[in-house]
Amino acid sequence: MTTADTLFHPDLLAKYSANGPRYTSYPTALQFRDEFEPADYLRAAADPGASDTDLSLYVHIPFCDTVCFYCGCNRIATKNRAHARPYLDLLKREMALQAACFDTRRPVSQLHWGGGTPTFLSHDEMAELMAATREHFALRPDDAGEYSIEVDPREASPATIEHLRKLGFNRLSLGVQDFDPRVQQAINRIQPFGLTASVMQAARDNGFHSIGVDLIYGLPHQTADSFSRTLDTMLELAPERLSVFAYAHMPQLFKMQRQMDEATLPSPSMRLAILQRVIERLTGAGYVYIGMDHFALPSDELARAQRQRTLQRNFQGYSTRAQCDLIGLGASSIGKVGDVYAQNAKDLPAYTAAIEAGKLAITRGVKLTAEDRLRRDVITQLMCNLELRFDEVEAAHGIRFTQTFEPELARLRDFEEDGLVSLTSDRLVVQTAGRMLVRNIAMVFDGYLRQQGGQHRLERFSRTV
């Protein structure tokens, strides 16, 4: 059984902690090129060989009523709800443009609205957007798809939750971060416990399949004891999934983070103490440690998918729907179609100009090489399965694993000596002690980090612990 004692080794976490990718894609977005040719995306979308592959849709709603100081997402802060109407019209036009590129008889097995704050839209606007989605794509009628939405409890009444269920959503992702009033004040996110509890109860009353909650450690004024109280309160609500992210303080990239007093941020030793409490509380409460910062009840789809070795990574994190082609809709959205990643214009004016001109809003991306596909497979298996079977990689890519990755296997010897991985002639297994450092293990196989300047660019990523 995985316990806090087997997972948490402060000396090893301190030794290996570094900046590194979260590998929601490989290559990561740092390798996306502005000179990317959208024709590659169109060819991948039209590939007849993909007709048996389901589709996944991501819709980005960038608006927020207020700004949380810690946030690094692509969002637009405004209290003017009228801004939603022109953006909604653009999304509907983009859907028509994207649908023309695909065989839309392919079922949509995964749908996610993210932000920003998707519930910034009115009930009527959300219904209109879902109706447009059904018009252009084959949404499943049987509630078997994984249709999720990010919800800010400050923006969602029980009536909103009921409305979302009627629209077809069956999973919720709730932002909470911390229940401590002092922390909430410092991050400009006042969210009384009652709001969160009310939304979660409404979700259960309306038959949502799963509730996920986001927490963040490393925020101003947090201590191990204060965050323990947040964890204990959250465990009483018993969400199916918990994501406990480490706050990445990068004020040089995200200006709103400058609104927080750096002197109030917990020290590195306190961050580790908080992380230890997280591991103790959640594993002690029966949650399965999926990897990185994700936990799930044993009955949840994430835990089942990991046991069945069907877990995947995409731009929303861990996913249970393997091998879908992902269509990104809205400003800054990223799609993955075949061996192509493509990202829309990040700023609203450029996105608007493209859609109004009747063109896809893609401005950057990358077409994977054979080497990229190989390394993506290796990294994905490590991140999701915590195990790499050499014969499977060899059969899929026509290589001799130990020859192709001889330098990488040599670099893993230090990890092996520290008990983070085990290496045999036919497989690499991430040990329990290495699960919290799986990003570091995956980085060994990242070909771009070995290139000139690759290590220097790591400062653009968050800390692995």
N, C-alpha and C positions, 0 to 999 in steps of 0.2 A: 504493500500500500504506500502511495506517495504521501509523505508527511512533511511538515515544515522543517524537521530536523534533516531529512534527506535532500530537500530542495535548497535550503538557505545556507550558504557558506560565505560569510562576509569577506573572508580573506581572498577567496577566488573571485567574488564579484568585484572587489576593489582592484584586483590584479588585472582582470580582463576588461573592465569597463572602458568604453571608448565610444566615439561617435560612429554611427553606422546606419545603413539603410534598414527599413522595416520590411523590405522585399514584398511590397504589394504588387510589384512588377519586377521583371528582370528582362532587359536592362531597366534600371531605375529611371525616373523622369529626368535626372541630370544628363542622361544620354540622348534625350529627345532632341531632334535637330530642327532649327527654324527653316532649313531648306528642304524639309521633308516634302515628298511629292504625294499629294492626296490621291493621285491615280493608283498608288499601291493599296490604299485603303479600299478604293472602289473595286479593284480587282479581287481583293480578298473577300469583300462583301458579296460579290457576284459568283464566287467559286461554287460550282455545282456540287462539289464534294462535301460542302458544309450543310447540305440540305437535311441531313439527319441530326444536326446539332441544334439544340435548343438555343433560344436567345435570352439574354439578360439585359434589362434596361436600367440605366441610372439617370435620374432627373435631378439636376441641381437647381435649387431655389436659393438665391444668394442673400435674400433680405433678412435682416434682424431688427427687431424693435429697439433693442439696446445692445451695446457692445460688451462682451465679457473680456476683461483685460488680458487674460491668458491666451486668447484664441489666436490661432495661426491659419484659420480657414479663409477661403476666398468668400468674403461676404460684404454686403453693403448695409450700413447702419442707417435706418430711416424710420420715422414714425408715420410717414405718409403712405398709407395703404394703397393709394392710387397708383403707386409705382408698380404694383403687381400686374395691373391690366396690360400695359404694353409688353411686359416680359412674357406674360401668359400667351399673348398673341404670337410672339416670336417662337416660343416653344412649340406651339401647334404647327407653325410653318416649318420648323426644323424637323418635326416628326414626319411630316409629309415628304420632305427632302430625303431623310434617312430611309424611310420605308420604301422609297423608289429604288433604293440600292440593294434591297434584300428580298429574298423569297419570304414574304410575310405570312406564309402558311406555317412557318416554323413556330412552334409554341413558345411563348414567353414563360419560362419556368422560374424566373427570378426578376423582381422589380424592386427598386429602391429609390425613395425620394430622400435626398440629403440637402444639406445647406451649410451656412445659413439656417433658416428656420422655415421648413416647409409649411408649417401651420400659420405662417404669416399670411398665407392665402385665406380668403374667406371660404365658408362652406360651399357656396355656389361655385367659386373659382376652382376649388379642389375637385368638385364634381365635374366641372367642364374639362379640366385637364385629364381626368381619368377617362371621361367619355371619348376625348380625342385619342387617347392611347388605345382604347379598344377599337376605335375606328381604323387605325393604321396598323395595329399589331394584334396577333392572336393570343390575347390573354386567356388563361385557362379558366373555364367556367366551373371547375369542381373544387375550388379552394385548396387544390393540391400544390399550387405554386408557392414560392417563398416571396411574399409581397410585403415589404417592410417600409417603415417611414420613421425618420428621426423626429422626435417630439420634444419640445421644450414645455415642461409642465406649466410654466407661467403663461403659455400661449394656448393651452388646451384644457377645456372644461370636459366633464363627463359627456356632455352632449357632443363635443368634438370627437371624442373617442368612439362613441356610437356611430357617428357619421362616417368616420374612417373605416370602421368595420363593414358598414353597408356598401362602401365604395369598393371593397375587395381586399383591403389590407388585413393581414392576419398576424403580423409581427410588429412590435414596437421597440424602438431604441430610444431610451430616455437619457437626457443629459441631467446629471445631478452634481457631480464633482465633489461636493462636501456639504454636510448638513450644518457645520459649525457656523453660527451667525457672524463671528468675527472674520472668518475666512471669506464668507460670502460677501461681506462688505468690502474687503480688500480687493476682490476680483470683479466687483460690480455685477454680482449675480445674486440678488436677494431672492431666495426660493424657499419659503417655509415648508417644513416637513409635510404639512397637511396637503399641499398642492400635489406633491409627488405621490403620496399615499392615495389620494383621490383618483389620480390618473391611472395608477396601477390597478386599483379596485375596479374602475370602469372597464379597463382592458379585460380583466378576468370575467366580469359580468357579461361582456359582449363576446366572449369566446375567442379572444386572441390566442394563438397557438404558443407564443413565446414572448417574454418581456426581457429585454436586455437593458442594463443600466451602465452608464459610464461614470467612473470616479477618476479623480486625478490626485496624485500625491506629489509633494514638492512645492505646493502653493504657499503664499504668505501665511505666517502664524501657525502653520500646521506642526503638530508634535505627534509622537507615537501614541500618546494617550488620547489626544483630541481625535485623531483619525480612527482610533479603536472605537470610539463612541459612534462615529459615522458608520463604521462597518457593522457594529452591533445593531444599530438602527436599521440598516439596510437588510441585514440578515432576517430581521423580523418580517420584512416585506417579501423575502424569498423570491427574487427574480430568477428566471431560468438561466440567465447569463449575466456575468459581470466582467467589465473591462476596466482594469485599474491602471491607468496610464501614468507614466512618469512625466511631469511637467518639463518641457524644454524651454528654458529661458534664453531667448535669442532676440533681444530688443533691437539689435542691428538689422534684423529682418522684419520684425513685427512691431511697428511703432507703438501700438496700444499697450504692449508689455511695459513700456517706459512709465506707464501710469502707476505701476506697482513699486513699492519701496523695496529695493533689493536687500536692504538690511533685515527685512522681515522674512526672507526666504529661509527655509530650513537648511542647515549645514549638510554637507555630504554624509556625515555620520548619522545625522537625524533622518535623512532620506532613507538610508539603509535600515535604520530602526523602524521606520514606518513600513517599509517594504516587508520586513520580517513579520510585523504584526499582520499585514495583509495575508501573507502566506499562512500564518498560524490560524487566523480566524477563518479563512475561506476553506482551507483543506480540512480544518477541524469540523467545519459545518457540513462536510461531505461534497464540496464542489471539486470537480476534476480540473486539474491544471492543464489546460489545452496547450499553452505555450506562450512565450513572451508575457503579455499582460492580460490574457484571456482565461476566464474560468467558466465552467458550465456544470449544471447538475448532470449526473450520470444519465438521466433519461432524455436530456436535450439532444437535438439533432447534431450539434457540434461535437458532443462527446461520442455519439453513435458513429458519426462520420469518421472521426479519428480512429475509433476501434476498427472500422471497416476499411481503413486506408483510402477513403474517398474525399478527405478534407482537401480544400484548395485555398489559395490566396488570391485575392483580387483587390481592387482599390477601396473596397469597403472593409478589408481585413480578411478574417477567415470566412470561408464560404463552404456550404455543403453541396453546391451545384457545380460539379466538375465539367470542364470542357465547354461551357457556354461561350458563345460569341457575345461580347459586351458592347452595347451601343450607349455612348455617352451623350446626353442631351443637356443643353444649357451652357452658360458661360463657364469656362475652365474645365468642363467635364472631360474625362479620358475614356476612350473606348479601346477594346482589344478584340480584333477580328482576325482570326487565323494567326498569322505570324506578324501582325502589324499592331502597333500602338499608335493612337492618334488623339491629340488633345485639341479641344476648342480654344478659341481666343479667351484669354483670362479676363480682360476688361470688358465691361458691358458695351461701350461704344463700338469696339472692333467686332464683337459678337453681333451686335445689332446691324452693323453695316453689311456683314457677310450675308446674314439671313435675309435682309431686305433686298439684297442684290440677287436673291435666288440661289445662293451658293452655300455649301456646307461651311461651317465656321472653323474648320480644322486649320490650325496655324503651325503646328509642330508635331513631331512624332518620330517613329523609327520602325524600319523593317528589319526583323530579326535575321541574322545569319545562322548557318548551321551550328556554329560555335555558340551563339546566343541560345539557341534552342536546347542544346545539350546542357549548358550551365543553368538555364532556367529550370529544366527538369530536375537536376541535382539539387538546386537550392530549394525548390518547391517541396520536394520529398523530405528534405531535412526539416524545413519549417513546419510541415504539416504532419508527417508520419513519424518524425523523430528517428528515422531509420532510412538507410540507403542500401538497397540490395543491388550489388554490382551487376549481377546477371540481367536484371531488368533494364538497367541503363544500357548495357552492352547490346541487348536485343533490340532496343528502341532506336539506338543511334549508330550501330555498327562499329563499335570501338572496343578496345581492350582497356578496361577501366584503370587497372593498376599502371598501365603504361601511359595512358593519356593524362592521368592525374597524379603521376609520380611526385612532382614537386608539392602538390597540395597535401598528399598523404604524409609526406615528410614533415610539413608544417604542423600537421595535426598531432605529432608525437608529444608535443608539450601538453596539449589538451588531454591526451591519453594518460600521461604521467600524473596529471592533476585529477584524474577520475571523472572527467567531463564527457569523454567518449570512450567507446571500445572499438578497436579495429581488429578484424579478422581477415582471412583471405578472401571472403566473399561478401562482407558487409561492413558498414559503419553504423553504429548505434549511438544515439545521444543518451547518455546515462541520466539518471534522475538529477544529479548535481549539475548537469549541463543544460537542463531545460531552460533555465533563466538566462543562459548565455547562448541560446541557439542562433541569435543573430550573428554573434562573433564567429560561431562555427561555420555558418553559411558564408560569411565574408571571405573565408579562406578560398572558396570556389568562385569568387567574383572576379572575372577577368579584367574588368575595368579598373579595379583598385590597384592592379599591378602596373597599369600604364602610367606614363609620366604625368605627374600632377594628380593622379588618382587619389592618393592618400591625403593630399592637401585639400581636396574637395570634400572630405569627410566632415569638415566643419559645418556643412550645410545640413547635416543630419543630426537627429537627436542622439542622446546618450543611450547606449544599449541597456544600461541599468540606471 
